[in-house]
Amino acid sequence: MRPIQIIGIGSPLGLDRIGWAAVAALRARDLPGAFPAGTLALTEWDRPGSLLVEALGGAPGAILIDAMRAGDRPGNVRRLTAAQVLGAPQGFVSSHDVGVAQALALADALGALPRRTLVYGIEIGAGDVSAAGVGPSLDELCEQAVARLEPRLRADLGDWLASPTSA
């Protein structure tokens, strides 16, 4: 069986790297070591678009971590189910051409969406770090977000592994 996929989504541009940074921080904190060997796969994807469907196919569960702009305080984390993402207005979670919501909708239509799919959106605010250094840095946002994200992620994964056949 494939492992649960934890995917940091981003790009090399500005604060959009937050999904990558969060996954790297979770790896550095040895999140996989807290669960049975081979249970989790942590990866970073550069604007995966429709390729995300392939990454999700056959996985027992998926957790996507991406930057978002939803008017919240920078560094805050929102936990969304696949149903919430699929029902959200376009562009709510991602600003990429084929974003997370569109890729999840495609995976759902093709029967490739894992029954257990969550999206953790990390609020990056209205702007990016300016040339003058105004605004939060990627490291500051990541530290704040991972402190909020990790306990929730561990709880979700623990629940999933404790009852692998329930929804």
Secondary structure, DSSP 8 states (H G I E B T S, - for coil): ---EEEEEEE-SSGGGGHHHHHHHHHHHTTTGGGS-TTSEEEEEEES-TTHHHHHHTT-S-EEEEEEE-SSS-TT-EEEEEHHHHHTS-TTSS--STT-HHHHHHHHHHTT-S-SSEEEEEEE--SS---TT--S--HHHHHHHHHHHHHHHHHHHHHHHHHSTT--
